[in-house]
Amino acid sequence: MGVRRIYRNYLKNNLFLKMILMFSLITILTIITLSYLMFSFMSQSIVQRELANQKKAMEGVSSYVNGKFEWMQSLLTDIYQNDALSANMSYFLQHPYQEYAEHRLDQFYKDTNFSTDVLKYLQNKLDADPDIQNLMLYSAEEQYLYTYNSNRLSKLISTNASRSYIPDIMAQETRTIAPPNVWMRKTLNQWDPRLYSIRVPVNDKYSLKNIGQLLLYFNSDGIVRALESYKPDLKGTIFVMTPDGDVMFDSSGQYYGKKFPYTDRINSLYDTGTLQNGMYLTKLTQSRGGFIVMGAAPKEEIAASYRGLRNTILLVSAIAILFAILIPSLFIMNFAKRTNRIIQFTRRVKRGDLKARIRDTREDELGQISKSFNDMLDELNNYIDRVYKAEIKQKHTELTALQARINPHFLYNTLEVIRMRALSQGASDVGEMIYSLSVLFKSFVQQKTIYTMKDEVEACRMYLELFRIRYKDRFSYEIVWERDLAHVQILKMSLQPIIENYVVHGIRSDRKDNRLTITIGEEGGFVRVRVQDNGNGLTEEKLAEITEKLDREETEGESFGLRSVHERLKLQYGSEYGIELHSEPGQGTTVIVRYPGAEGQEAAHV
């Protein structure tokens, strides 16, 4: 119910709020999706980079340990290539130590080159390499063990099978690189856990018979030094182990002397894998040395590498969402305010306020709508001025004429009786005047829905005929017009006031040549009526005064008839219609009246 009420009160009829909510939802979903995809791609790239860095470190460790193995192989090869050293070592491993000592004494007297002593040769190699902790040379035939350590202490240990496990250990030992055997540690009293051993069999150079074993114990300091250059970018732990999982090196120092905790996954792992507990494992096998370099990195530790990236993406996404919603929302709210102003404006117009205008000067769609509304109101006001007010003026004029319609039939009958009486007494001119006055009066009070140029011309002719009879030979008139214009619709009594104005102000009783000419024709799409007299004319000042009064508000007084006709024509047909005056002192006055042409009749009466 609450959701429906909110929708009904705030969203149902609010288009702009719907637009903001829809746009915000689309924007949020789009940015979140893109951010997730970006984070997923970049985090995977970082994981791959960290695993690649770890693998480089593993390759460095593998290269170092394998280098030690190759060094021991080359050491034995060098001994085999030196006949004296090879013979000396074979004699040492196949004879009791006392006999070897006598043998070496005899050689010393014969040859003072002490370098042929294999034991001394091996001791020099140990002294030259700080990573070697113990050197052991085992005789398989004599079952004794010669040892030499980094403290330059040498010892000969009897390893008879009845008293020691060392012969069995030497016989069963198959791996070349392995953790030190516990019985060997006990024999040597060497309990340093950070050691790994490398063993190579020693064979007789000529018979190729196995005569013993050369065994070296290396400490892990060299491996640690090999990792130093990778430490800044290294994540996780590096292990060196046997295929069975016996740890020989652990960069964290936790699993020395123990089994690797994920030994069961070693054989099934090809290169890189992920454990269920969130551990990345990387395997690097060295087949010749018989050892495995393993990299283990917890996901949490790898994830720490891109935690800053996650926070950055979240921050950037939040800012992007904020701006993507805020800025369009501000624009939409601005459009909403402008739209509300248009709605309020239409309501004001609906209540009858036709002077209301929208003040919006922008050129966008809303600005164009506002301008169109303003233009529409201007046209509507012009239409009201042209049609409605013109009709009021027309009704006012007709009302003025109707004031004389006091029992018109009685007036018509009375005028007819007077005319007949005048004719019976020989006053024909009086009869004609009464007839003209009767016809003129009928045209004034006659109600017609369509009033044409012919009707107006006939009314003007009757009016002029009255004064022609009155002034006899002192006044004449002429009407020249195109008969094709007889049916052009015009305003009633739009020419008669102009002629009346001439009769009242223009005719001079002291002159015998008073003349009025009315010319009606079509010119440039207008119907032009030219009313010209031969009176005294007007001065420039008087003409300017009358012209200025034509555009004033209608008031009683001088030029009332001309001003009334001029205003009615403008209201009915438009500002380009009306009357204009031309006059020259001593030449007369010309009044030009403009009506719409035959083609403009329909548009003028819309």
C-alpha positions as CSV (number, residue, x, y, z in Angstrom):
1,M,0.0,0.0,0.0
2,G,2.8,2.4,0.8
3,V,4.5,1.8,-2.5
4,R,1.3,2.4,-4.4
5,R,0.6,5.6,-2.5
6,I,4.1,6.9,-3.2
7,Y,3.7,6.0,-6.9
8,R,0.3,7.7,-7.0
9,N,1.3,10.8,-5.2
10,Y,4.8,11.4,-6.7
11,L,5.3,9.4,-9.8
12,K,2.1,8.7,-11.7
13,N,1.7,12.1,-13.1
14,N,5.3,13.3,-12.9
15,L,7.0,12.6,-16.2
16,F,10.3,14.3,-15.3
17,L,10.6,12.4,-12.0
18,K,10.0,9.2,-13.9
19,M,12.7,10.1,-16.4
20,I,15.2,10.9,-13.6
21,L,14.5,7.6,-11.8
22,M,14.7,5.6,-15.0
23,F,17.9,7.3,-16.1
24,S,19.4,6.9,-12.6
25,L,18.5,3.2,-12.5
26,I,20.0,2.6,-16.0
27,T,23.1,4.7,-15.1
28,I,23.7,2.9,-11.8
29,L,23.3,-0.6,-13.3
30,T,25.5,0.3,-16.2
31,I,28.3,1.8,-14.1
32,I,28.1,-1.1,-11.6
33,T,28.3,-3.6,-14.4
34,L,31.2,-1.9,-16.1
35,S,33.0,-1.4,-12.7
36,Y,32.5,-5.1,-11.9
37,L,33.8,-6.2,-15.3
38,M,36.7,-3.8,-15.0
39,F,37.6,-4.9,-11.5
40,S,37.3,-8.6,-12.5
41,F,39.5,-8.1,-15.5
42,M,42.1,-6.0,-13.7
43,S,42.1,-8.2,-10.6
44,Q,42.7,-11.3,-12.7
45,S,45.5,-9.4,-14.4
46,I,47.0,-8.6,-11.0
47,V,46.7,-12.2,-9.9
48,Q,48.4,-13.4,-13.0
49,R,51.1,-10.8,-12.6
50,E,51.7,-11.8,-9.0
51,L,51.8,-15.5,-9.9
52,A,54.2,-14.6,-12.7
53,N,56.4,-12.7,-10.3
54,Q,56.3,-15.7,-8.0
55,K,57.2,-18.1,-10.8
56,K,60.2,-15.9,-11.7
57,A,61.4,-16.2,-8.1
58,M,60.8,-20.0,-8.3
59,E,62.8,-20.1,-11.5
60,G,65.6,-18.2,-9.8
61,V,65.6,-20.7,-6.9
62,S,65.5,-23.7,-9.3
63,S,68.3,-22.2,-11.2
64,Y,70.4,-21.7,-8.1
65,V,69.8,-25.2,-6.6
66,N,70.3,-26.8,-10.0
67,G,73.5,-24.8,-10.3
68,K,74.8,-26.5,-7.1
69,F,73.9,-29.9,-8.5
70,E,75.7,-29.1,-11.8
71,W,78.6,-27.8,-9.8
72,M,78.9,-31.2,-8.0
73,Q,78.7,-33.0,-11.3
74,S,81.4,-30.8,-12.7
75,L,83.5,-31.3,-9.5
76,L,83.5,-35.1,-10.0
77,T,84.2,-34.7,-13.7
78,D,87.2,-32.6,-12.9
79,I,88.5,-35.3,-10.6
80,Y,88.0,-37.9,-13.2
81,Q,89.8,-35.8,-15.8
82,N,92.8,-35.5,-13.4
83,D,94.5,-38.9,-13.5
84,A,96.4,-38.3,-10.2
85,L,93.3,-37.1,-8.4
86,S,91.2,-39.9,-9.8
87,A,93.8,-42.5,-8.8
88,N,94.2,-41.0,-5.4
89,M,90.4,-41.0,-4.8
90,S,90.1,-44.6,-6.0
91,Y,92.9,-45.7,-3.7
92,F,91.3,-43.8,-0.7
93,L,87.9,-45.5,-1.2
94,Q,89.3,-49.0,-1.8
95,H,91.9,-49.2,1.0
96,P,91.9,-48.6,4.7
97,Y,92.7,-45.1,5.7
98,Q,96.1,-46.2,7.3
99,E,97.2,-47.6,4.0
100,Y,96.0,-44.5,2.2
101,A,98.1,-42.4,4.6
102,E,101.2,-44.5,3.9
103,H,100.4,-44.3,0.2
104,R,100.2,-40.5,0.4
105,L,103.5,-40.4,2.3
106,D,105.3,-42.4,-0.3
107,Q,103.8,-40.1,-3.0
108,F,105.0,-37.1,-1.0
109,Y,108.6,-38.2,-1.1
110,K,108.4,-39.0,-4.7
111,D,106.5,-35.8,-5.8
112,T,106.2,-32.7,-3.7
113,N,103.0,-31.6,-5.6
114,F,100.5,-31.8,-2.8
115,S,97.6,-31.0,-5.1
116,T,97.2,-34.6,-6.0
117,D,95.6,-35.2,-2.6
118,V,91.9,-35.7,-3.2
119,L,91.0,-34.9,0.4
120,K,92.9,-31.6,0.3
121,Y,91.3,-30.9,-3.0
122,L,87.8,-31.4,-1.6
123,Q,88.6,-29.4,1.5
124,N,89.7,-26.5,-0.7
125,K,86.3,-26.6,-2.6
126,L,84.4,-26.5,0.7
127,D,86.5,-23.6,2.0
128,A,85.8,-21.7,-1.2
129,D,82.0,-22.1,-1.0
130,P,80.4,-20.6,2.2
131,D,77.1,-22.4,1.4
132,I,78.7,-25.9,2.0
133,Q,78.4,-26.9,5.7
134,N,79.6,-30.5,5.5
135,L,81.5,-32.6,3.1
136,M,81.4,-36.5,3.3
137,L,83.3,-39.1,1.3
138,Y,82.0,-42.6,1.9
139,S,83.9,-45.8,1.1
140,A,81.5,-48.7,0.1
141,E,84.2,-51.4,0.4
142,E,85.9,-50.3,3.6
143,Q,82.6,-48.9,5.2
144,Y,84.1,-45.7,6.7
145,L,83.0,-42.1,6.3
146,Y,85.4,-39.2,5.9
147,T,83.8,-35.9,7.1
148,Y,84.9,-32.3,6.8
149,N,82.9,-29.3,8.0
150,S,82.9,-25.5,7.6
151,N,84.8,-25.2,10.8
152,R,87.8,-27.0,9.1
153,L,87.4,-30.1,11.3
154,S,87.9,-33.4,9.6
155,K,87.0,-36.8,11.0
156,L,87.1,-40.4,9.9
157,I,84.1,-42.5,11.1
158,S,83.8,-46.2,11.0
159,T,80.4,-47.2,9.6
160,N,80.5,-51.0,9.9
161,A,77.1,-52.3,9.1
162,S,76.9,-54.2,12.4
163,R,77.1,-50.9,14.3
164,S,75.6,-48.3,11.9
165,Y,72.8,-47.7,9.5
166,I,74.9,-45.6,7.2
167,P,75.9,-48.4,4.8
168,D,72.2,-49.2,4.3
169,I,71.4,-45.6,3.9
170,M,74.1,-45.2,1.3
171,A,72.9,-48.3,-0.5
172,Q,69.2,-47.2,-0.5
173,E,69.7,-43.6,-1.2
174,T,68.6,-42.9,-4.8
175,R,67.8,-39.2,-4.9
176,T,70.5,-36.8,-5.8
177,I,69.0,-33.8,-3.9
178,A,67.2,-34.5,-0.6
179,P,67.0,-33.4,3.0
180,P,69.8,-34.7,5.2
181,N,69.1,-38.2,6.6
182,V,68.4,-38.3,10.3
183,W,71.1,-41.0,10.9
184,M,73.6,-39.0,9.0
185,R,72.7,-35.9,11.1
186,K,73.1,-38.0,14.3
187,T,76.5,-39.3,13.1
188,L,77.7,-35.8,12.2
189,N,75.9,-34.1,15.1
190,Q,74.5,-31.7,12.5
191,W,71.0,-30.6,13.5
192,D,70.7,-27.4,11.5
193,P,67.2,-27.7,9.8
194,R,68.0,-25.4,7.0
195,L,70.2,-27.9,5.1
196,Y,69.8,-29.9,1.9
197,S,72.1,-32.6,0.6
198,I,73.4,-33.4,-2.8
199,R,74.9,-36.8,-3.4
200,V,76.8,-38.2,-6.4
201,P,78.1,-41.7,-6.7
202,V,81.9,-42.2,-7.1
203,N,83.0,-44.9,-9.6
204,D,86.3,-46.3,-10.5
205,K,87.6,-44.6,-13.5
206,Y,88.7,-47.7,-15.3
207,S,86.4,-50.5,-14.1
208,L,83.3,-48.1,-13.6
209,K,82.6,-50.0,-10.4
210,N,80.9,-48.0,-7.7
211,I,83.4,-47.5,-4.9
212,G,81.7,-44.9,-2.8
213,Q,79.6,-41.7,-2.5
214,L,80.4,-38.0,-2.4
215,L,77.9,-36.1,-0.2
216,L,77.6,-32.4,0.5
217,Y,75.3,-30.5,2.8
218,F,74.4,-27.0,1.7
219,N,72.7,-24.4,3.9
220,S,69.8,-22.3,2.6
221,D,71.5,-18.9,2.8
222,G,72.4,-19.1,-0.9
223,I,68.7,-19.7,-1.8
224,V,67.7,-16.8,0.4
225,R,70.2,-14.6,-1.5
226,A,68.8,-15.8,-4.8
227,L,65.4,-14.6,-3.7
228,E,66.6,-11.2,-2.5
229,S,66.1,-9.5,-5.9
230,Y,62.5,-10.8,-6.1
231,K,61.5,-9.9,-2.6
232,P,59.8,-6.5,-3.4
233,D,57.3,-8.1,-5.8
234,L,57.1,-11.6,-4.2
235,K,53.9,-12.8,-2.7
236,G,53.4,-16.1,-0.9
237,T,56.0,-18.7,0.1
238,I,58.7,-20.6,-1.9
239,F,59.4,-24.2,-1.1
240,V,62.1,-26.6,-2.4
241,M,61.1,-30.2,-1.7
242,T,61.4,-33.8,-2.8
243,P,58.6,-35.4,-5.0
244,D,57.4,-37.0,-1.7
245,G,56.9,-33.6,-0.1
246,D,60.0,-33.5,2.2
247,V,60.7,-29.8,2.6
248,M,64.4,-28.8,1.9
249,F,63.8,-25.0,1.8
250,D,61.0,-22.8,3.1
251,S,61.1,-19.1,2.6
252,S,58.7,-18.7,5.6
253,G,60.7,-21.0,7.9
254,Q,57.6,-22.9,9.1
255,Y,58.0,-26.3,7.4
256,Y,61.7,-27.3,7.8
257,G,61.9,-30.9,8.7
258,K,58.2,-31.4,7.8
259,K,56.1,-32.6,5.0
260,F,54.6,-30.0,2.6
261,P,50.9,-29.6,3.7
262,Y,49.5,-30.1,0.2
263,T,51.6,-33.0,-0.9
264,D,48.5,-34.9,-2.2
265,R,48.0,-32.1,-4.8
266,I,51.6,-32.1,-6.1
267,N,51.4,-35.0,-8.5
268,S,48.0,-33.9,-10.0
269,L,49.2,-30.3,-10.4
270,Y,50.6,-29.5,-13.8
271,D,51.6,-25.9,-13.5
272,T,49.3,-23.6,-11.5
273,G,46.2,-24.5,-9.6
274,T,43.8,-23.3,-6.9
275,L,42.9,-25.1,-3.7
276,Q,39.5,-25.1,-2.1
277,N,40.8,-23.2,0.9
278,G,41.8,-20.3,-1.4
279,M,45.5,-21.2,-2.0
280,Y,47.3,-20.6,-5.3
281,L,49.9,-23.3,-6.0
282,T,52.5,-23.1,-8.7
283,K,54.7,-26.1,-9.4
284,L,58.2,-26.2,-11.1
285,T,59.8,-29.6,-11.5
286,Q,63.5,-30.1,-12.1
287,S,63.8,-33.6,-13.4
288,R,67.6,-34.0,-13.5
289,G,68.1,-32.8,-9.9
290,G,65.1,-34.7,-8.7
291,F,63.6,-31.8,-6.8
292,I,60.5,-29.6,-7.0
293,V,60.1,-25.9,-6.5
294,M,56.7,-25.0,-5.2
295,G,55.1,-21.6,-4.8
296,A,52.1,-21.2,-2.4
297,A,50.2,-17.9,-2.2
298,P,47.0,-17.4,-0.1
299,K,44.2,-15.6,-2.0
300,E,44.0,-13.1,0.8
301,E,47.6,-12.1,0.3
302,I,47.2,-11.8,-3.5
303,A,43.9,-9.9,-2.9
304,A,45.8,-7.4,-0.9
305,S,47.6,-6.4,-4.1
306,Y,44.3,-5.3,-5.7
307,R,42.5,-4.0,-2.6
308,G,43.6,-0.5,-3.4
309,L,42.4,-1.0,-7.0
310,R,39.0,-2.1,-5.6
311,N,38.7,1.0,-3.4
312,T,39.8,3.2,-6.3
313,I,37.2,1.7,-8.6
314,L,34.5,2.0,-6.0
315,L,35.4,5.6,-5.4
316,V,35.5,6.4,-9.1
317,S,32.3,4.6,-9.7
318,A,30.6,6.4,-6.9
319,I,31.8,9.8,-8.2
320,A,30.7,8.8,-11.8
321,I,27.3,7.7,-10.5
322,L,26.9,11.0,-8.6
323,F,27.8,13.2,-11.5
324,A,26.0,11.0,-14.1
325,I,22.8,11.4,-12.0
326,L,23.3,14.9,-10.5
327,I,24.1,16.8,-13.7
328,P,21.3,15.4,-15.9
329,S,18.9,15.7,-12.9
330,L,19.7,19.4,-12.7
331,F,19.0,19.8,-16.4
332,I,15.8,17.8,-16.2
333,M,14.6,19.8,-13.1
334,N,15.4,23.0,-15.0
335,F,13.3,21.7,-17.9
336,A,10.6,20.7,-15.4
337,K,10.5,24.2,-14.0
338,R,10.2,25.7,-17.4
339,T,7.5,23.3,-18.4
340,N,5.6,24.1,-15.2
341,R,5.8,27.8,-16.1
342,I,4.3,27.0,-19.5
343,I,1.5,25.0,-17.8
344,Q,0.8,27.9,-15.4
345,F,0.8,30.3,-18.3
346,T,-1.8,28.2,-20.2
347,R,-3.9,28.2,-17.1
348,R,-3.8,32.0,-16.9
349,V,-4.8,32.2,-20.5
350,K,-7.6,29.7,-19.8
351,R,-8.9,32.1,-17.1
352,G,-8.9,34.9,-19.7
353,D,-5.6,36.7,-19.2
354,L,-4.7,37.2,-22.8
355,K,-1.9,39.7,-21.8
356,A,0.2,36.9,-20.2
357,R,3.5,36.1,-21.8
358,I,6.2,33.5,-21.2
359,R,9.6,35.0,-20.6
360,D,11.8,32.3,-22.1
361,T,14.4,33.6,-24.6
362,R,16.2,30.3,-25.1
363,E,16.3,28.7,-28.6
364,D,15.7,25.1,-27.5
365,E,12.4,23.2,-27.9
366,L,10.8,24.7,-24.8
367,G,11.9,28.1,-25.9
368,Q,10.4,27.6,-29.3
369,I,7.1,26.4,-27.7
370,S,7.1,29.5,-25.5
371,K,7.7,31.7,-28.5
372,S,4.9,30.0,-30.4
373,F,2.5,30.5,-27.5
374,N,3.4,34.2,-27.3
375,D,3.0,34.6,-31.1
376,M,-0.3,32.7,-30.9
377,L,-1.6,35.1,-28.3
378,D,-0.4,38.1,-30.3
379,E,-2.3,36.8,-33.3
380,L,-5.3,36.0,-31.1
381,N,-5.3,39.6,-29.8
382,N,-4.9,40.9,-33.3
383,Y,-7.8,38.8,-34.4
384,I,-9.9,40.0,-31.5
385,D,-9.0,43.6,-32.4
386,R,-9.7,43.1,-36.1
387,V,-12.9,41.0,-35.8
388,Y,-14.5,41.4,-32.4
389,K,-13.8,45.1,-31.9
390,A,-14.7,45.7,-35.6
391,E,-18.0,44.1,-35.0
392,I,-18.5,46.2,-31.9
393,K,-17.7,49.4,-34.0
394,Q,-20.0,48.2,-36.7
395,K,-22.8,47.6,-34.1
396,H,-22.1,51.0,-32.6
397,T,-22.4,52.7,-36.0
398,E,-25.6,50.7,-36.8
399,L,-27.0,51.7,-33.4
400,T,-26.4,55.3,-34.2
401,A,-28.3,54.9,-37.4
402,L,-31.0,53.0,-35.7
403,Q,-31.6,55.8,-33.3
404,A,-33.4,57.5,-36.3
405,R,-35.6,54.4,-36.8
406,I,-38.5,55.7,-34.9
407,N,-41.4,54.1,-36.5
408,P,-39.7,53.8,-40.0
409,H,-42.9,53.0,-41.8
410,F,-44.5,56.1,-40.5
411,L,-41.5,58.1,-41.7
412,Y,-41.5,56.4,-45.1
413,N,-45.2,57.1,-45.6
414,T,-44.9,60.7,-44.4
415,L,-42.0,61.4,-46.8
416,E,-44.0,59.8,-49.6
417,V,-47.0,62.1,-48.9
418,I,-44.8,65.2,-48.8
419,R,-43.1,64.1,-52.1
420,M,-46.5,63.6,-53.8
421,R,-47.7,67.0,-52.5
422,A,-44.6,68.7,-53.9
423,L,-45.0,67.1,-57.3
424,S,-48.7,68.0,-57.4
425,Q,-47.7,71.7,-56.7
426,G,-45.0,71.7,-59.4
427,A,-42.0,71.5,-57.0
428,S,-40.3,68.6,-58.8
429,D,-36.9,69.4,-57.3
430,V,-38.3,69.1,-53.8
431,G,-39.9,65.8,-54.8
432,E,-36.6,64.4,-56.0
433,M,-34.8,65.5,-52.8
434,I,-37.5,63.8,-50.7
435,Y,-37.2,60.6,-52.9
436,S,-33.4,60.6,-52.5
437,L,-33.7,61.2,-48.8
438,S,-36.2,58.3,-48.4
439,V,-34.0,55.9,-50.4
440,L,-30.9,57.0,-48.4
441,F,-32.8,56.5,-45.1
442,K,-33.8,53.1,-46.2
443,S,-30.2,52.1,-46.9
444,F,-29.1,53.3,-43.5
445,V,-31.7,51.3,-41.5
446,Q,-31.8,48.3,-43.8
447,Q,-30.4,45.1,-42.1
448,K,-28.3,43.1,-44.6
449,T,-26.0,40.1,-43.9
450,I,-23.8,40.9,-46.9
451,Y,-23.0,44.5,-47.8
452,T,-21.2,45.1,-51.1
453,M,-19.5,47.9,-52.9
454,K,-22.6,48.3,-55.1
455,D,-24.7,49.0,-51.9
456,E,-22.2,51.6,-50.6
457,V,-21.9,53.4,-54.0
458,E,-25.7,53.6,-54.3
459,A,-25.9,55.1,-50.8
460,C,-23.2,57.6,-51.6
461,R,-25.0,58.5,-54.9
462,M,-28.3,59.2,-53.2
463,Y,-26.5,61.3,-50.6
464,L,-24.7,63.3,-53.2
465,E,-27.9,63.7,-55.3
466,L,-29.6,65.5,-52.3
467,F,-26.9,68.1,-52.3
468,R,-26.7,68.4,-56.1
469,I,-30.4,69.3,-56.1
470,R,-29.9,71.6,-53.2
471,Y,-27.0,73.5,-54.7
472,K,-28.3,73.2,-58.2
473,D,-25.6,74.5,-60.6
474,R,-23.0,75.2,-57.9
475,F,-22.1,71.4,-57.2
476,S,-21.5,68.4,-59.4
477,Y,-20.2,64.9,-58.8
478,E,-18.9,61.9,-60.8
479,I,-18.6,58.2,-59.8
480,V,-16.2,56.2,-61.9
481,W,-15.9,52.5,-61.0
482,E,-15.3,49.1,-62.4
483,R,-18.5,47.1,-62.4
484,D,-16.5,43.9,-61.7
485,L,-16.1,45.2,-58.2
486,A,-19.8,45.5,-57.5
487,H,-19.9,42.3,-55.5
488,V,-16.8,43.0,-53.3
489,Q,-17.8,42.9,-49.7
490,I,-17.0,46.0,-47.7
491,L,-17.9,47.6,-44.4
492,K,-21.2,49.4,-44.3
493,M,-21.0,53.2,-44.2
494,S,-17.2,53.2,-44.8
495,L,-17.5,55.8,-47.7
496,Q,-20.5,57.8,-46.7
497,P,-18.8,59.5,-43.7
498,I,-15.9,60.6,-46.0
499,I,-18.4,62.2,-48.5
500,E,-20.4,63.7,-45.6
501,N,-17.1,65.2,-44.3
502,Y,-16.6,66.9,-47.7
503,V,-20.2,68.2,-47.8
504,V,-19.9,69.6,-44.3
505,H,-16.4,71.1,-44.5
506,G,-15.5,71.2,-48.2
507,I,-18.4,72.8,-50.2
508,R,-18.2,76.5,-50.6
509,S,-21.6,78.2,-51.3
510,D,-19.8,81.2,-52.9
511,R,-18.3,79.0,-55.6
512,K,-20.1,77.6,-58.7
513,D,-17.6,74.9,-59.6
514,N,-17.7,72.6,-56.5
515,R,-16.9,69.1,-57.8
516,L,-16.4,65.7,-56.2
517,T,-15.0,62.7,-58.1
518,I,-15.1,59.1,-56.8
519,T,-12.9,56.6,-58.6
520,I,-13.0,52.9,-57.6
521,G,-10.5,50.4,-59.0
522,E,-8.3,47.4,-58.1
523,E,-4.6,48.0,-57.8
524,G,-1.8,45.7,-56.4
525,G,-4.2,43.3,-54.8
526,F,-6.2,46.2,-53.1
527,V,-9.5,47.8,-53.9
528,R,-8.7,51.6,-53.9
529,V,-11.4,54.2,-53.6
530,R,-10.2,57.7,-54.5
531,V,-12.4,60.6,-53.3
532,Q,-11.1,63.8,-54.7
533,D,-12.5,67.4,-54.5
534,N,-11.4,70.7,-56.0
535,G,-11.7,72.7,-52.8
536,N,-9.2,75.0,-51.1
537,G,-7.1,72.2,-49.7
538,L,-5.3,72.0,-46.5
539,T,-2.0,73.5,-45.2
540,E,0.8,71.1,-44.3
541,E,0.3,71.8,-40.6
542,K,-3.4,71.1,-40.8
543,L,-2.9,68.0,-42.9
544,A,-0.3,66.7,-40.4
545,E,-2.7,67.4,-37.5
546,I,-5.6,65.5,-39.1
547,T,-3.3,62.6,-40.1
548,E,-2.0,62.3,-36.5
549,K,-5.5,62.3,-35.1
550,L,-6.5,59.3,-37.3
551,D,-4.4,56.9,-35.2
552,R,-5.7,58.2,-31.8
553,E,-8.3,56.5,-29.7
554,E,-11.8,57.2,-30.9
555,T,-13.3,60.3,-29.3
556,E,-16.1,62.7,-30.2
557,G,-15.0,65.9,-31.9
558,E,-13.2,67.0,-35.0
559,S,-12.5,64.4,-37.7
560,F,-14.6,61.9,-35.8
561,G,-16.1,60.5,-39.1
562,L,-12.7,60.0,-40.8
563,R,-11.1,58.5,-37.6
564,S,-14.0,56.1,-37.1
565,V,-13.8,54.8,-40.7
566,H,-10.0,54.4,-40.5
567,E,-10.1,52.5,-37.2
568,R,-12.9,50.2,-38.3
569,L,-11.0,49.3,-41.5
570,K,-7.8,48.5,-39.5
571,L,-9.6,46.4,-37.0
572,Q,-11.5,44.5,-39.6
573,Y,-8.8,43.9,-42.3
574,G,-5.5,44.7,-40.7
575,S,-3.0,47.5,-40.2
576,E,-2.2,47.8,-44.0
577,Y,-5.8,48.9,-44.6
578,G,-7.4,52.3,-43.8
579,I,-7.5,55.8,-45.3
580,E,-4.8,58.3,-46.2
581,L,-5.0,62.0,-46.9
582,H,-3.3,64.1,-49.6
583,S,-3.9,67.8,-49.9
584,E,-2.4,70.9,-51.4
585,P,-3.5,74.4,-50.7
586,G,-5.6,75.8,-53.6
587,Q,-5.7,72.4,-55.4
588,G,-8.1,70.4,-53.2
589,T,-8.0,67.3,-51.0
590,T,-7.8,63.6,-51.9
591,V,-8.9,60.8,-49.6
592,I,-7.8,57.2,-50.5
593,V,-9.5,54.3,-48.9
594,R,-8.0,50.8,-49.2
595,Y,-10.1,47.5,-49.0
596,P,-8.9,43.9,-49.5
597,G,-9.0,42.8,-53.1
598,A,-11.2,40.0,-54.4
599,E,-8.5,37.4,-53.6
600,G,-8.1,38.7,-50.0
601,Q,-11.8,38.6,-49.1
602,E,-11.8,35.1,-47.6
603,A,-8.6,35.7,-45.5
604,A,-9.9,39.0,-44.3
605,H,-13.1,37.5,-42.9
606,V,-11.7,34.4,-41.2
